[in-house]
Amino acid sequence: MKLIIAFAAFVVAINAASDQELWADFKKAHGKTYKSLREEKLRFNIFQDTLREIAAHNAKYESGESTYYLAINQFSDITDEEFRAMLMKNVESRPSLEDMEIANLTVGAAPESIDWRTEGAVLPIRNQEDCGSCWAFSAVAAVEGQAAIKSGSKTPLSVQQLVDCSTEGGNSGCNGGLMNGAFDYIKANGLESDAKYPYTGTDDSCKADKSSSLVKLTGYKKVASSEASLKEAVGTVGPISVAVYADLWRSYGGGIFNNILCLGFGLDHGVTAVGYGTDNGKKYWPVKNSWGESWGEEGYIRMARDTLHNCGINQQASYPILA
């Protein structure tokens, strides 16, 4: 109900405000500044195109032709091509899990539905900003989930430590990396708190202090490439690191994302599956992203479940094992 009310308010606001008013609100909300009047005019033109795309798609949502709606967010002044270029940082180094041990999960042990957010195993949404560190956010969210489930710890862990220090196994800081590479680093070195080693969103020299580590891993496992296996993992283990094809997510605002073009190819973004459920007969995965709370459903996306159009969520999933 809250999402329906919020969407209705959003549509009213879009219809009532001029493009210029929406532009002013957008710049203020997202702290947007531009180097010149020429650049601002270019960005405003892109913003107007985005508004038209949002309006056209949301008309289909209102008529029941789409299961999700679009909204203005921090990406509304960039083109689809620029958005894809941002994600391309992760394409060459997306997770390679071929040599990982496949988890031996008990079929049928998972509950009918679960949301680890309500179980206290998911910490607040964060924002990777202008840094290709989604891989580190995905890995940290999975480790935080295991810490919360096993010991009740709710301490945010350091993403920046992985960006700065986890430079082996395909990891390149703000230029992309691998969730399993992050797990390897944590297994060998542990991980400090976010308060001790805060996020800056830039590449820097490693300042890790092994004596300040809060968690350590004994290893990690791969989930077999099926949605049934992913359900067993999420339902019995906890939040799971997953790679997805996110090229079509730029303007996602809410609802269950089910796009015929979102197949399991070209995985380019690391996120975390934090549950699964059903809404009015439609199955979905609630997925934690790292683009801030102003994107999607307060930082989350609900992705269609048990469909070919799942953006590859089941293709490269893995989870850490705490010591």
C-alpha positions as CSV (number, residue, x, y, z in Angstrom):
1,M,0.0,0.0,0.0
2,K,2.8,2.5,0.9
3,L,4.4,1.9,-2.5
4,I,1.1,2.5,-4.3
5,I,0.6,5.8,-2.4
6,A,4.2,6.9,-3.0
7,F,3.8,6.2,-6.8
8,A,0.5,8.1,-6.9
9,A,2.2,11.1,-5.2
10,F,5.1,10.8,-7.6
11,V,2.8,10.9,-10.7
12,V,0.9,13.9,-9.3
13,A,4.2,15.7,-8.7
14,I,5.5,15.0,-12.2
15,N,2.2,16.2,-13.8
16,A,1.9,19.3,-11.6
17,A,5.5,20.6,-12.0
18,S,7.2,22.0,-15.0
19,D,10.4,20.6,-16.4
20,Q,12.3,23.5,-15.0
21,E,10.8,23.0,-11.5
22,L,11.7,19.3,-11.6
23,W,15.2,20.2,-12.8
24,A,15.7,22.6,-9.9
25,D,14.4,19.9,-7.4
26,F,16.6,17.3,-9.0
27,K,19.8,19.4,-8.8
28,K,19.1,20.2,-5.2
29,A,18.3,16.7,-4.1
30,H,21.4,15.2,-5.7
31,G,23.8,18.0,-5.2
32,K,24.3,18.4,-9.0
33,T,26.6,21.1,-10.3
34,Y,28.0,21.5,-13.8
35,K,31.2,23.0,-15.2
36,S,29.5,25.4,-17.6
37,L,26.2,26.6,-18.8
38,R,26.7,24.6,-22.0
39,E,27.1,21.4,-20.0
40,E,24.1,22.2,-17.8
41,K,22.0,22.8,-20.9
42,L,23.1,19.4,-22.3
43,R,22.3,17.7,-19.0
44,F,18.9,19.4,-18.8
45,N,18.0,18.2,-22.3
46,I,18.9,14.6,-21.2
47,F,16.8,15.1,-18.1
48,Q,13.9,16.1,-20.2
49,D,14.3,13.0,-22.4
50,T,14.3,11.0,-19.2
51,L,11.1,12.6,-18.0
52,R,9.4,11.6,-21.3
53,E,10.7,8.0,-21.0
54,I,9.4,7.9,-17.4
55,A,6.0,9.2,-18.4
56,A,5.6,6.8,-21.3
57,H,6.7,3.8,-19.3
58,N,4.5,4.7,-16.2
59,A,1.5,5.0,-18.4
60,K,2.0,1.3,-19.1
61,Y,2.4,0.6,-15.4
62,E,-0.8,2.4,-14.6
63,S,-2.6,0.4,-17.3
64,G,-1.2,-2.9,-16.0
65,E,1.1,-3.5,-18.9
66,S,4.2,-3.4,-16.7
67,T,5.0,-4.7,-13.3
68,Y,7.3,-1.9,-12.3
69,Y,7.5,1.9,-12.6
70,L,10.3,4.4,-13.3
71,A,11.3,7.5,-11.3
72,I,13.7,10.4,-11.2
73,N,17.0,9.6,-9.5
74,Q,20.7,10.5,-9.5
75,F,21.1,9.0,-13.0
76,S,18.4,11.1,-14.6
77,D,20.8,13.5,-16.3
78,I,23.0,10.9,-18.0
79,T,22.2,8.8,-21.1
80,D,21.7,5.1,-21.2
81,E,25.1,4.9,-22.9
82,E,26.8,6.8,-20.1
83,F,25.1,4.5,-17.6
84,R,26.3,1.4,-19.4
85,A,29.8,2.9,-19.5
86,M,29.7,3.3,-15.7
87,L,28.7,-0.4,-15.3
88,M,31.4,-1.5,-17.9
89,K,34.0,-1.0,-15.2
90,N,32.9,-4.4,-13.8
91,V,32.4,-6.3,-17.1
92,E,36.0,-7.4,-17.6
93,S,36.3,-8.4,-14.0
94,R,32.9,-9.9,-13.2
95,P,32.9,-12.8,-10.8
96,S,34.6,-16.0,-12.1
97,L,33.4,-18.8,-10.0
98,E,34.4,-21.8,-12.1
99,D,36.9,-23.2,-9.6
100,M,34.8,-22.6,-6.5
101,E,33.3,-25.4,-4.4
102,I,29.5,-25.7,-5.0
103,A,27.4,-25.5,-1.9
104,N,25.7,-28.8,-0.9
105,L,22.3,-27.4,0.1
106,T,19.4,-29.4,1.4
107,V,16.6,-29.3,-1.2
108,G,13.3,-28.3,0.3
109,A,14.8,-26.9,3.5
110,A,14.1,-23.3,2.6
111,P,10.9,-21.6,3.8
112,E,8.2,-20.5,1.4
113,S,9.3,-16.9,1.8
114,I,11.9,-15.0,3.8
115,D,13.1,-11.4,4.1
116,W,16.4,-11.1,5.9
117,R,15.7,-7.4,6.4
118,T,13.0,-8.2,8.9
119,E,15.2,-10.8,10.5
120,G,17.8,-8.1,11.3
121,A,20.5,-9.5,9.0
122,V,20.7,-6.6,6.5
123,L,22.4,-3.3,7.4
124,P,21.4,0.1,6.0
125,I,21.8,1.0,2.3
126,R,25.0,2.7,1.3
127,N,26.1,4.5,-1.8
128,Q,29.2,3.6,-3.9
129,E,29.1,7.0,-5.6
130,D,31.4,7.5,-8.5
131,C,33.5,4.4,-7.8
132,G,33.1,0.9,-9.4
133,S,33.1,-0.8,-6.0
134,C,29.8,-2.7,-6.3
135,W,31.7,-5.9,-5.9
136,A,33.0,-4.8,-2.5
137,F,29.6,-3.6,-1.3
138,S,28.0,-7.0,-2.4
139,A,30.7,-9.0,-0.6
140,V,30.5,-6.8,2.6
141,A,26.7,-7.1,2.7
142,A,26.9,-10.9,2.6
143,V,29.6,-11.0,5.3
144,E,27.5,-8.5,7.5
145,G,24.5,-10.8,7.0
146,Q,26.4,-13.9,8.2
147,A,27.8,-11.9,11.2
148,A,24.3,-10.8,12.2
149,I,22.8,-14.3,11.8
150,K,25.6,-16.1,13.7
151,S,26.5,-13.6,16.4
152,G,23.9,-10.8,16.3
153,S,26.6,-8.3,15.2
154,K,25.1,-5.2,13.5
155,T,28.4,-3.4,12.9
156,P,28.8,-2.0,9.4
157,L,32.0,-3.4,7.9
158,S,34.6,-1.6,5.8
159,V,34.1,-1.5,2.0
160,Q,36.9,1.0,1.6
161,Q,39.4,-1.6,3.1
162,L,38.5,-3.9,0.2
163,V,38.8,-1.1,-2.4
164,D,42.3,-0.1,-1.1
165,C,43.7,-3.5,0.0
166,S,42.1,-6.3,-1.9
167,T,44.2,-5.8,-5.1
168,E,44.8,-9.5,-6.0
169,G,42.6,-12.0,-7.7
170,G,41.2,-9.6,-10.3
171,N,40.3,-6.7,-7.9
172,S,41.0,-3.2,-9.1
173,G,39.4,-1.0,-6.5
174,C,37.1,1.7,-8.1
175,N,37.7,0.0,-11.5
176,G,35.9,-3.1,-10.6
177,G,36.5,-6.4,-8.9
178,L,35.3,-9.8,-7.8
179,M,33.2,-10.8,-4.9
180,N,35.2,-14.1,-4.5
181,G,38.4,-12.0,-4.6
182,A,37.0,-9.9,-1.7
183,F,36.2,-13.1,0.2
184,D,39.8,-14.4,-0.4
185,Y,41.2,-11.1,1.0
186,I,38.9,-11.3,4.1
187,K,39.8,-14.9,4.7
188,A,43.5,-13.9,4.8
189,N,43.3,-10.6,6.5
190,G,39.9,-10.1,8.2
191,L,37.9,-6.9,7.9
192,E,37.6,-3.8,10.0
193,S,34.6,-1.7,10.8
194,D,33.4,1.1,8.5
195,A,33.9,3.5,11.4
196,K,37.5,2.5,11.7
197,Y,38.1,2.4,8.0
198,P,35.4,4.7,6.4
199,Y,34.3,4.8,2.8
200,T,35.7,7.6,0.6
201,G,34.8,6.3,-2.9
202,T,38.3,6.7,-4.2
203,D,41.3,4.5,-4.7
204,D,43.9,5.0,-2.0
205,S,46.8,3.2,-0.3
206,C,46.0,0.3,2.1
207,K,45.8,1.4,5.7
208,A,44.5,-1.9,7.1
209,D,45.3,-2.9,10.7
210,K,44.9,-6.6,11.1
211,S,44.6,-6.3,14.9
212,S,41.4,-4.3,14.4
213,S,39.6,-7.0,12.3
214,L,36.1,-7.8,13.4
215,V,35.5,-10.8,11.2
216,K,37.4,-13.6,9.5
217,L,36.3,-16.2,7.0
218,T,37.2,-19.9,6.7
219,G,36.1,-19.8,3.0
220,Y,33.2,-19.3,0.7
221,K,31.0,-21.3,-1.7
222,K,29.4,-21.0,-5.0
223,V,25.6,-21.6,-5.5
224,A,24.6,-23.9,-8.4
225,S,23.3,-21.8,-11.3
226,S,19.5,-22.2,-10.9
227,E,16.9,-20.1,-9.1
228,A,15.9,-23.2,-7.1
229,S,19.4,-23.4,-5.7
230,L,19.5,-19.7,-5.1
231,K,16.3,-20.0,-3.1
232,E,17.7,-22.7,-1.0
233,A,20.8,-20.6,-0.4
234,V,19.0,-17.4,0.5
235,G,16.4,-19.3,2.6
236,T,18.9,-21.4,4.6
237,V,22.2,-19.4,4.6
238,G,21.2,-15.7,4.5
239,P,22.0,-12.8,2.2
240,I,23.8,-14.0,-0.9
241,S,26.2,-12.1,-3.2
242,V,25.0,-12.2,-6.8
243,A,26.1,-10.7,-10.1
244,V,23.4,-9.2,-12.4
245,Y,23.0,-7.5,-15.8
246,A,21.9,-4.0,-14.6
247,D,22.0,-2.0,-17.9
248,L,18.2,-1.5,-17.7
249,W,18.0,-0.4,-14.1
250,R,18.9,3.3,-14.6
251,S,15.4,4.8,-13.9
252,Y,13.9,1.9,-11.8
253,G,11.6,3.4,-9.2
254,G,9.6,0.5,-7.8
255,G,7.5,-2.6,-8.3
256,I,8.7,-6.0,-9.5
257,F,11.3,-5.6,-12.3
258,N,10.4,-7.9,-15.1
259,N,11.8,-6.8,-18.5
260,I,11.9,-9.1,-21.5
261,L,15.4,-7.7,-22.4
262,C,16.9,-8.5,-19.0
263,L,18.4,-11.9,-19.6
264,G,21.4,-13.6,-18.0
265,F,24.1,-12.3,-20.3
266,G,26.7,-9.6,-19.8
267,L,26.7,-9.6,-16.0
268,D,28.1,-6.2,-14.9
269,H,27.0,-5.3,-11.4
270,G,27.4,-6.9,-7.9
271,V,24.4,-6.8,-5.5
272,T,23.0,-8.9,-2.7
273,A,19.9,-11.1,-2.7
274,V,18.3,-10.6,0.7
275,G,15.2,-12.7,0.5
276,Y,12.4,-13.9,-1.8
277,G,8.6,-13.6,-1.7
278,T,5.4,-13.1,-3.6
279,D,3.3,-10.0,-4.2
280,N,-0.2,-10.5,-5.6
281,G,0.9,-13.8,-7.1
282,K,4.1,-12.4,-8.6
283,K,7.3,-14.0,-7.3
284,Y,10.3,-11.7,-6.6
285,W,13.7,-11.4,-5.1
286,P,14.3,-8.3,-2.9
287,V,17.8,-7.2,-3.8
288,K,20.1,-4.8,-1.9
289,N,21.9,-2.3,-4.2
290,S,24.6,0.2,-3.5
291,W,23.3,3.3,-5.2
292,G,21.9,5.1,-2.1
293,E,18.3,5.2,-0.7
294,S,17.1,7.6,-3.4
295,W,17.3,4.9,-6.0
296,G,14.5,2.3,-6.4
297,E,12.6,1.2,-3.4
298,E,14.7,3.0,-0.8
299,G,17.8,1.5,-2.3
300,Y,16.3,-1.9,-3.2
301,I,15.0,-3.5,-6.3
302,R,12.5,-6.3,-6.4
303,M,13.4,-8.6,-9.3
304,A,11.1,-11.1,-11.0
305,R,11.7,-14.7,-9.7
306,D,11.3,-18.0,-11.6
307,T,11.4,-16.3,-15.0
308,L,13.9,-16.0,-17.9
309,H,13.9,-12.2,-17.4
310,N,15.7,-12.3,-14.0
311,C,18.8,-10.3,-15.2
312,G,21.0,-13.4,-14.5
313,I,20.6,-13.2,-10.8
314,N,21.1,-17.0,-10.5
315,Q,24.2,-17.3,-12.7
316,Q,27.0,-16.3,-10.4
317,A,26.0,-16.4,-6.7
318,S,28.3,-17.1,-3.8
319,Y,28.4,-16.6,0.0
320,P,31.1,-16.4,2.7
321,I,31.6,-18.8,5.6
322,L,32.5,-17.1,8.9
323,A,35.2,-18.5,11.1
